[in-house]
Amino acid sequence: MYIIEVDETFDVPRKKVFALFAEHERFGKLLGAPAKRIKDSDQADPNGLGSVRKIGIGPIGLEETVVGFEPDSLIEYSITSFSPLKNHIGRIRFEDTPDGQTRVNYTITFDDIIPFTGKLIQTALEQGIRKGIKRVPRFA
């Protein structure tokens, strides 16, 4: 199993940070990958539980389904289309710090399907997330 964990703190209200990660198109822009919601949630927020986003261009892309959603606190998603990964789960937790900032803890776990590709995928994903998450203050 491969694990990516990014933990960052921002001087931006939690509600704004959560909204940035929850809205599929803005989330894609933050991470530098085209993303589009292709299925709405049947909950109050169309980006919530059960919504599906496609990340990538044309036929080259992945579908991710939101499998956990607690407003302003938690987003969990899993890859639900063909992928070089299995057992993939992304968890993004949001909380207030004692000094009034917003802490974001972003964890991804997965297994590789093609032997020896997991480390390469882990490195590329982690670099993209770390680069993108630094943009939170500008995007929020």
CORCORWO-V112576 format. One record per helix or strand of 2 or more residues. SS is the DSSP state (helix for helix, strand for strand). FROM is the first residue (numbers start at 1). LEN is the number of residues. If there is no record, write none. Layout:
ss;from;len
SS;FROM;LEN
SS;FROM;LEN
This chain:
ss;from;len
strand;2;9
helix;14;9
helix;24;8
strand;35;5
strand;52;6
strand;60;11
strand;74;6
strand;85;12
strand;102;11
helix;118;16
helix;136;4
